[in-house]
């Protein structure tokens, strides 16, 4: 899920299941105007959230996650899309 929680910040959060491998990590992507960009430098471990501070929030932005195991990315999650100028929410 992606939520605009401050003027220029988007909170991205996803679920980790008990059956997921202990060594799983995640890459976060943002799609804007049909172009995807990876947001993290290295796979994210030990947490299931990320804060995007670089999005142009006047445009539609879609976020998706790719799990990483043994340095290989897996299938992308469904996208969570924020409409342009989405209101700030604390939930």
FENHUGI-V14673 format. One record per residue. N is the residue number from 1. OMEGA is omega as a letter, one per 30 degrees, with the letter a starting at -180 (none if undefined). BURIAL is I if it has 24 or more other C-alpha atoms within 12 Angstrom, else O. Layout:
BEGIN
N|OMEGA|BURIAL / N|OMEGA|BURIAL
END
This chain:
BEGIN
1|l|I / 2|a|I / 3|l|I / 4|a|I / 5|l|O / 6|a|O / 7|a|O / 8|a|O / 9|l|I / 10|l|I / 11|l|I / 12|a|I / 13|l|I / 14|a|I / 15|l|O / 16|a|O / 17|a|O / 18|a|O / 19|l|O / 20|l|O / 21|l|O / 22|a|O / 23|a|O / 24|l|I / 25|a|I / 26|l|I / 27|a|I / 28|a|I / 29|l|I / 30|l|I / 31|l|I / 32|a|I / 33|l|O / 34|a|O / 35|a|O / 36|l|O / 37|l|O / 38|a|I / 39|a|I / 40|l|O / 41|l|O / 42|a|O / 43|a|I / 44|l|I / 45|l|O / 46|l|O / 47|l|O / 48|l|I / 49|l|I / 50|l|I / 51|l|I / 52|l|I / 53|a|O / 54|a|O / 55|l|I / 56|a|I / 57|l|I / 58|l|O / 59|l|O / 60|l|I / 61|l|I / 62|a|I / 63|l|I / 64|a|I / 65|l|I / 66|l|I / 67|l|I / 68|l|I / 69|a|O / 70|l|O / 71|l|O / 72|l|O / 73|l|O / 74|a|O / 75|a|O / 76|l|O / 77|l|O / 78|a|O / 79|l|I / 80|a|I / 81|l|I / 82|l|I / 83|l|O / 84|l|O / 85|l|O / 86|a|O / 87|l|O / 88|l|O / 89|l|O / 90|a|O / 91|none|O
END
